[in-house]
Amino acid sequence: MANRRALALFDERMLLHRPQVEDPFQPGRLERRVREILNGLEVKWNFPERPERLVAIRDLLDAEPIAGLVRGTGRSASREQLARVHTFGYLDSIDRWRGRSAWLDVDTTAVSPGSVEAAEIAAGTAIAAVEAVASGSTDSAFALVRPPGHHAESVRARGSCLFNNVAVAAAHAQAELNFPRILIVDWDAHHGNGTQEIFWASPDVLFFDIHRAAPFYPGSGLLGDVGAGLGEGTTVNVPIPAGAGDAAFLKAMREVLRPAADWFKPDLVLVSAGFDAHQADFALNVSHEGFAAMTGIVQEIADRHCEGRLVLVLEGGYQLEALSRSVHTVLRVLTGETPAEVREPGLAEVEDAAAFHLPAFSDDA
């Protein structure tokens, strides 16, 4: 176990993003459409992306401190920083909802009075994490943020995402920190359609995304989606079926991501770290140990190509115990813990049973 310096950033103001179905949303066509959808459901629905997600992570870190982990606070992103990946018209449209409740997309993306400020802080905290790693004050950093970002496109809020936090951080690293080549790894269960759209034609951002295949939301990220123009070949999608777990994720990262990273030679590694691929979220079947092993792989890539510079930005993960424990497990790896060997559940028990029973079936028994 080698000691590594790791930083976790969290800001209480991100808890201000709290849309509720019962809120008095701005009236209009979109509001009517969303209400029709929700009223047609057989069970009552509410927002899975909620403040309790960050609270659960914070509370577990308080209860089980990690040696070597430094904890810090976040900051707000400026309009100029956001405008590197979002249009001014889009930023104006989002700012119009500051202090109000409104639906932004028929997929139930919404804002409450504190949401715009929280989203600005989420993006700014991702930038702060990159700057900390760039300064050499830490080897790695984890921006514990919400609302998440990887579904947000340059001109559209989607999937509970207002600003694309990881894209904002990548563009800042390129513009201000002299890191021209950025690797973004997205292991959230859902495809990072926004990140793909923003960097679709960029030769300087390698976007690797392993996700549950369409028609699972958002329905993008096909195998043949590889970018366009100068960016053709720098988008790498690995769509996998429901039920896939540790073995599929680790095989993809070892046999697709590693060679891609060796070819690309990044100056900085960013991870859209969603934890809804955990088996408790029912979309895929990744374990805590699987996330630890995945962290070890991106750590190795960062060590090989960019002096260990590695930043994780929180995306999804909605089962609170699984989310908080997964984040805690990842942070332990970032501080130097060696990931445990990942084995199919039950194999060790079968091996024990074989060792116990087989001697009875030998001629010497």
C-alpha positions as CSV (number, residue, x, y, z in Angstrom):
1,M,0.0,0.0,0.0
2,A,1.6,3.3,-1.2
3,N,0.6,6.5,0.4
4,R,-1.1,8.9,-2.0
5,R,-2.5,12.4,-1.5
6,A,-6.2,12.7,-2.2
7,L,-8.7,15.6,-1.9
8,A,-12.5,15.4,-1.6
9,L,-14.4,18.6,-2.3
10,F,-18.0,19.2,-1.1
11,D,-20.1,22.3,-0.6
12,E,-23.3,22.6,1.4
13,R,-24.8,25.0,-1.1
14,M,-25.3,22.2,-3.6
15,L,-28.0,20.9,-1.2
16,L,-30.1,23.8,-2.3
17,H,-31.0,22.0,-5.5
18,R,-34.2,20.4,-4.3
19,P,-37.1,20.1,-6.9
20,Q,-40.2,18.4,-5.6
21,V,-43.1,17.1,-7.7
22,E,-45.5,19.0,-5.4
23,D,-43.7,22.4,-6.2
24,P,-45.7,25.1,-8.0
25,F,-43.8,24.8,-11.4
26,Q,-44.0,27.5,-14.0
27,P,-47.1,26.9,-16.1
28,G,-47.0,26.1,-19.8
29,R,-46.9,23.3,-22.4
30,L,-43.9,21.5,-20.9
31,E,-45.5,21.5,-17.4
32,R,-48.7,20.0,-18.8
33,R,-46.8,17.3,-20.7
34,V,-44.7,16.3,-17.7
35,R,-47.8,16.2,-15.4
36,E,-49.6,14.0,-17.9
37,I,-46.7,11.5,-17.8
38,L,-46.5,11.5,-14.0
39,N,-50.2,11.2,-13.6
40,G,-50.2,8.1,-15.8
41,L,-47.8,6.2,-13.6
42,E,-49.1,3.4,-11.4
43,V,-46.8,4.5,-8.5
44,K,-46.0,7.9,-7.1
45,W,-42.8,9.3,-8.5
46,N,-40.3,11.7,-7.0
47,F,-36.8,12.8,-8.0
48,P,-34.1,10.2,-7.4
49,E,-31.4,12.8,-7.7
50,R,-31.8,14.5,-4.3
51,P,-29.8,16.2,-1.6
52,E,-29.6,13.1,0.5
53,R,-27.1,11.7,-1.9
54,L,-24.4,14.1,-0.9
55,V,-25.5,14.0,2.7
56,A,-25.0,10.2,2.8
57,I,-21.5,10.5,1.4
58,R,-20.6,13.2,3.8
59,D,-22.0,11.3,6.8
60,L,-20.1,8.1,6.0
61,L,-16.8,10.1,5.6
62,D,-17.5,11.6,9.0
63,A,-18.3,8.3,10.6
64,E,-15.4,6.4,8.9
65,P,-12.5,8.9,8.2
66,I,-10.0,7.9,5.6
67,A,-6.3,8.4,6.6
68,G,-4.6,10.7,4.2
69,L,-7.8,12.2,2.7
70,V,-8.0,16.0,2.8
71,R,-11.5,17.5,2.6
72,G,-12.2,20.9,1.2
73,T,-15.0,23.1,0.0
74,G,-16.1,24.2,-3.5
75,R,-16.7,27.4,-5.4
76,S,-18.9,28.8,-8.1
77,A,-18.0,28.7,-11.8
78,S,-18.0,31.9,-13.7
79,R,-20.1,32.6,-16.8
80,E,-16.9,32.7,-18.9
81,Q,-15.9,29.2,-17.5
82,L,-19.4,27.8,-18.3
83,A,-19.4,29.4,-21.7
84,R,-16.5,27.3,-22.9
85,V,-18.9,24.4,-23.3
86,H,-22.4,26.0,-23.2
87,T,-23.7,28.7,-25.5
88,F,-24.5,32.1,-24.1
89,G,-28.1,31.7,-25.2
90,Y,-28.3,28.5,-23.1
91,L,-26.7,30.2,-20.1
92,D,-29.2,33.0,-20.4
93,S,-32.1,30.6,-20.5
94,I,-30.9,28.8,-17.4
95,D,-30.3,32.1,-15.5
96,R,-33.9,33.0,-16.2
97,W,-35.0,30.3,-13.8
98,R,-32.8,31.5,-10.9
99,G,-35.0,31.5,-7.8
100,R,-37.9,29.7,-9.5
101,S,-39.3,26.2,-10.0
102,A,-39.7,24.9,-13.5
103,W,-39.5,21.8,-15.7
104,L,-36.6,22.1,-18.2
105,D,-37.2,18.8,-20.2
106,V,-39.9,16.2,-20.6
107,D,-37.5,13.7,-19.1
108,T,-38.3,15.4,-15.7
109,T,-35.2,17.6,-15.5
110,A,-36.3,20.5,-13.3
111,V,-35.1,23.4,-11.1
112,S,-36.1,24.7,-7.7
113,P,-35.2,28.2,-6.4
114,G,-31.7,27.1,-5.3
115,S,-30.8,25.0,-8.4
116,V,-29.0,27.4,-10.6
117,E,-26.6,28.5,-7.8
118,A,-26.1,24.8,-6.9
119,A,-25.3,23.9,-10.5
120,E,-22.8,26.8,-10.8
121,I,-21.1,25.5,-7.6
122,A,-21.0,22.0,-8.9
123,A,-19.2,23.1,-12.1
124,G,-16.9,25.4,-10.1
125,T,-16.1,22.6,-7.7
126,A,-15.0,20.4,-10.6
127,I,-12.8,23.2,-11.8
128,A,-11.3,23.5,-8.3
129,A,-10.5,19.8,-8.2
130,V,-8.6,20.1,-11.5
131,E,-6.7,23.2,-10.3
132,A,-5.7,21.4,-7.1
133,V,-4.3,18.5,-9.0
134,A,-2.6,20.9,-11.5
135,S,-0.9,22.8,-8.7
136,G,0.6,19.6,-7.3
137,S,-1.0,20.1,-3.9
138,T,-2.7,16.7,-4.3
139,D,-2.2,13.6,-6.5
140,S,-5.9,13.2,-7.1
141,A,-9.2,14.9,-6.3
142,F,-12.9,13.9,-6.1
143,A,-15.5,16.6,-6.7
144,L,-18.5,15.4,-4.8
145,V,-21.1,17.5,-6.6
146,R,-24.7,17.7,-7.6
147,P,-26.7,18.3,-9.7
148,P,-24.7,15.9,-11.9
149,G,-23.6,17.0,-15.4
150,H,-22.8,14.4,-18.1
151,H,-26.3,14.5,-19.7
152,A,-26.2,18.3,-20.1
153,E,-25.5,19.3,-23.8
154,S,-24.2,22.6,-25.0
155,V,-27.7,23.9,-25.5
156,R,-30.0,21.6,-23.5
157,A,-30.5,20.5,-19.9
158,R,-31.2,16.7,-19.7
159,G,-31.2,13.9,-17.2
160,S,-31.2,16.0,-14.1
161,C,-28.1,17.9,-15.4
162,L,-27.9,21.7,-15.9
163,F,-24.2,22.3,-16.6
164,N,-21.8,19.6,-17.8
165,N,-19.4,19.6,-14.9
166,V,-16.7,17.3,-16.3
167,A,-16.8,19.1,-19.7
168,V,-16.4,22.5,-18.0
169,A,-13.5,21.1,-16.0
170,A,-11.8,19.7,-19.1
171,A,-12.2,22.9,-21.1
172,H,-10.8,24.9,-18.1
173,A,-7.8,22.6,-18.0
174,Q,-7.1,23.1,-21.7
175,A,-7.7,26.9,-21.6
176,E,-6.0,27.8,-18.4
177,L,-3.7,25.0,-17.1
178,N,-1.8,24.0,-20.2
179,F,-3.2,20.5,-20.4
180,P,-4.2,20.2,-24.0
181,R,-5.0,16.5,-24.2
182,I,-7.8,15.3,-21.8
183,L,-9.0,11.8,-21.3
184,I,-12.6,11.6,-19.9
185,V,-13.7,8.2,-18.6
186,D,-17.4,7.8,-17.9
187,W,-18.5,4.7,-16.0
188,D,-22.0,5.8,-15.0
189,A,-24.7,3.3,-15.9
190,H,-26.2,5.9,-18.3
191,H,-24.4,7.1,-21.4
192,G,-22.9,10.6,-21.1
193,N,-24.7,12.0,-24.1
194,G,-23.8,15.6,-23.2
195,T,-20.1,15.0,-22.9
196,Q,-20.2,13.2,-26.2
197,E,-22.0,16.0,-27.9
198,I,-19.7,18.7,-26.6
199,F,-16.5,17.0,-27.7
200,W,-17.9,15.1,-30.7
201,A,-15.5,16.8,-33.2
202,S,-12.6,17.5,-30.8
203,P,-9.3,15.7,-31.5
204,D,-7.9,16.8,-28.1
205,V,-10.5,15.0,-25.8
206,L,-10.7,11.2,-25.8
207,F,-14.1,10.3,-24.4
208,F,-14.5,6.7,-23.2
209,D,-17.9,5.6,-22.0
210,I,-19.1,2.2,-20.8
211,H,-22.8,2.2,-20.1
212,R,-26.0,0.1,-20.3
213,A,-27.0,-0.1,-24.0
214,A,-30.0,1.6,-25.6
215,P,-32.9,1.8,-25.3
216,F,-31.8,2.5,-21.7
217,Y,-31.8,6.2,-21.0
218,P,-30.7,8.4,-22.8
219,G,-30.6,5.9,-25.7
220,S,-27.3,7.2,-27.2
221,G,-23.8,5.8,-27.1
222,L,-23.9,3.3,-29.9
223,L,-20.8,1.2,-30.7
224,G,-20.4,3.0,-34.0
225,D,-20.6,6.5,-32.5
226,V,-16.9,7.4,-32.8
227,G,-16.9,11.2,-33.3
228,A,-16.7,13.2,-36.5
229,G,-14.4,15.5,-38.4
230,L,-11.0,16.0,-36.7
231,G,-12.5,14.1,-33.7
232,E,-13.3,10.9,-35.5
233,G,-11.9,8.1,-33.4
234,T,-11.7,10.0,-30.1
235,T,-15.2,8.9,-28.9
236,V,-15.1,5.3,-27.7
237,N,-18.4,3.8,-26.6
238,V,-18.8,0.4,-25.0
239,P,-22.6,-0.4,-24.6
240,I,-23.3,-3.4,-22.5
241,P,-26.5,-5.3,-21.6
242,A,-28.5,-5.2,-18.4
243,G,-27.0,-7.5,-15.8
244,A,-23.4,-6.9,-16.8
245,G,-21.1,-6.3,-13.9
246,D,-17.5,-6.3,-12.7
247,A,-16.1,-8.7,-15.3
248,A,-17.5,-6.7,-18.2
249,F,-16.4,-3.3,-16.9
250,L,-12.9,-4.5,-16.0
251,K,-12.4,-6.3,-19.3
252,A,-13.5,-3.1,-21.2
253,M,-11.2,-0.9,-19.2
254,R,-8.2,-3.3,-19.6
255,E,-8.7,-4.3,-23.2
256,V,-10.3,-1.1,-24.7
257,L,-9.5,1.9,-22.5
258,R,-5.9,1.1,-21.7
259,P,-4.9,0.7,-25.4
260,A,-6.9,3.9,-26.3
261,A,-5.1,5.8,-23.5
262,D,-1.7,4.6,-24.6
263,W,-2.5,5.8,-28.1
264,F,-3.9,9.1,-27.0
265,K,-1.3,10.0,-24.3
266,P,-3.4,12.3,-22.1
267,D,-2.1,15.2,-20.0
268,L,-4.9,14.8,-17.5
269,V,-7.4,12.0,-16.7
270,L,-11.0,12.9,-15.7
271,V,-13.7,10.5,-14.6
272,S,-17.4,11.0,-14.7
273,A,-17.9,8.8,-11.7
274,G,-21.5,7.6,-11.5
275,F,-22.3,4.8,-9.1
276,D,-25.7,3.8,-10.5
277,A,-24.0,0.8,-12.1
278,H,-23.9,-0.7,-8.6
279,Q,-26.1,-3.8,-8.3
280,A,-28.3,-2.1,-5.7
281,D,-29.4,0.4,-8.4
282,F,-30.7,-2.5,-10.5
283,A,-29.4,-1.1,-13.9
284,L,-26.1,-3.1,-13.9
285,N,-24.2,-5.4,-11.5
286,V,-21.0,-3.7,-10.4
287,S,-19.8,-4.2,-6.8
288,H,-17.9,-1.9,-4.4
289,E,-14.8,-4.0,-5.2
290,G,-15.5,-3.5,-8.9
291,F,-15.4,0.3,-8.5
292,A,-12.2,0.0,-6.5
293,A,-10.6,-2.0,-9.3
294,M,-11.8,0.5,-11.9
295,T,-10.3,3.3,-9.9
296,G,-7.0,1.3,-9.8
297,I,-7.0,1.1,-13.6
298,V,-7.6,4.8,-14.2
299,Q,-4.9,5.5,-11.5
300,E,-2.5,3.4,-13.5
301,I,-3.3,5.2,-16.7
302,A,-2.8,8.6,-15.0
303,D,0.5,7.4,-13.5
304,R,1.8,6.1,-16.9
305,H,0.9,9.2,-19.0
306,C,0.4,12.3,-16.8
307,E,2.3,12.0,-13.6
308,G,-0.7,10.7,-11.8
309,R,-3.0,13.6,-12.4
310,L,-6.5,12.2,-11.8
311,V,-9.8,14.0,-11.1
312,L,-13.2,12.3,-10.4
313,V,-16.5,14.1,-10.7
314,L,-19.6,12.6,-9.2
315,E,-22.4,11.8,-11.6
316,G,-25.3,9.3,-10.7
317,G,-25.9,6.7,-8.0
318,Y,-29.3,6.8,-6.2
319,Q,-29.4,3.9,-3.6
320,L,-27.9,5.9,-0.7
321,E,-26.0,3.1,1.1
322,A,-24.5,1.8,-2.1
323,L,-23.6,5.2,-3.3
324,S,-21.9,6.3,-0.1
325,R,-20.0,3.0,0.4
326,S,-18.9,3.0,-3.3
327,V,-17.5,6.6,-3.0
328,H,-15.8,5.7,0.3
329,T,-14.2,2.6,-1.4
330,V,-13.0,4.7,-4.3
331,L,-11.5,7.3,-2.0
332,R,-9.6,4.7,-0.1
333,V,-7.9,3.6,-3.4
334,L,-7.1,7.2,-4.2
335,T,-5.3,7.5,-0.9
336,G,-3.2,4.4,-1.6
337,E,-5.2,1.3,-0.6
338,T,-4.6,-1.6,-3.1
339,P,-7.9,-2.7,-4.7
340,A,-8.9,-6.2,-3.6
341,E,-9.1,-8.9,-6.3
342,V,-12.5,-8.9,-7.9
343,R,-14.1,-12.4,-8.0
344,E,-17.4,-13.6,-9.1
345,P,-19.7,-13.9,-6.0
346,G,-19.8,-17.5,-4.7
347,L,-16.6,-18.8,-6.3
348,A,-14.6,-18.7,-3.0
349,E,-17.4,-20.5,-1.3
350,V,-17.5,-23.2,-4.0
351,E,-13.7,-23.6,-3.7
352,D,-14.1,-24.0,0.1
353,A,-16.8,-26.6,-0.5
354,A,-14.7,-28.5,-2.9
355,A,-11.7,-28.6,-0.5
356,F,-14.1,-29.9,2.2
357,H,-15.9,-32.5,0.2
358,L,-13.5,-33.9,-2.4
359,P,-11.3,-35.8,0.0
360,A,-14.3,-38.0,0.8
361,F,-14.5,-39.1,-2.8
362,S,-10.9,-40.3,-3.2
363,D,-9.7,-43.9,-3.0
364,D,-7.8,-43.0,0.1
365,A,-10.8,-41.8,2.0
